[in-house]
Amino acid sequence: MSLLLLFALLVGLMTFWPYQQGAGQLRLGGAAHRAVLIDTLSQTDPDPLFITNVTQTLSWAGYSVDYYGPSQVTVDLFRNLPLMGYSVLIFRTHTATGPSAPPGQNIVTHQPYTTSQYSLEQLANLVTEALVRPGDRFFAITPNFITREAAGVGGFQGALIIQMGCSTLQARPALATAFFERGASAFVGWNGVVSSYYTDVMTESFLSSLMHGKTLQQAVTSSSAPDPDWGGQLTYLEPSSVSQQLMIDQVAVIVVWTLILIPGLLLARRQGFLQAMGRAWKNSRNGRPGESVKQGAP
């Protein structure tokens, strides 16, 4: 059993160690000083002061900043993002939950949803429908879209991803993992529900701390007070954290199967031993050749 458990640990290390090593080499923000603010909430929750302050903070730190308002936030924009070379990406958008996905793992665009558009992408679960408010149905980008779109072309090499929507880091971080697979160095999000006002305030505070020299952990900690109304807190993930969790999950699965199989193997071995003993006893009773049974002289 000890050998099997050791084997399980080795399998986990061989599977995830290379990914963890590569992740540790990424630099926050990469080499380019380009940032983008993708904003769909301005349609229903406008906050021009947030846009101004974030733009000024990033510009002061030496970043050129692009802004995409609601009408520009389409599926095609997300398709082109990996090719644009941004090192800081801020998504001021709603997030949505898929039919079988954890909370908050789909990024909601502002492109109205129809069944006739992106048919193949819908079948492949790259895009899906999101209901933001009664009657407001939009296309949403799934984690699969981020990992599979334009495979081998572009990426988010070293980029910092800031997702201002609800619950992206509440359960399984499929969205963060998708960005890591495309090269992102860190993912900042919320571990629960948050109001649009509060996410604006805390994201602005976090960015200001980060651009004034705080580490990622320090900047998040300084802005992680829970939303007083909904309870969500700002938090973050790095690729090494995800790879460690994946390794733990993989090893746990192997250990569980080992614990399931070992009793069966021991039982089978015991039954085989008992059957062999039974055959030996019968052979000795029957006096078969090869058995040590004394016979009288003729």
Disulfide bonds with the S-S distance in Angstrom:
none
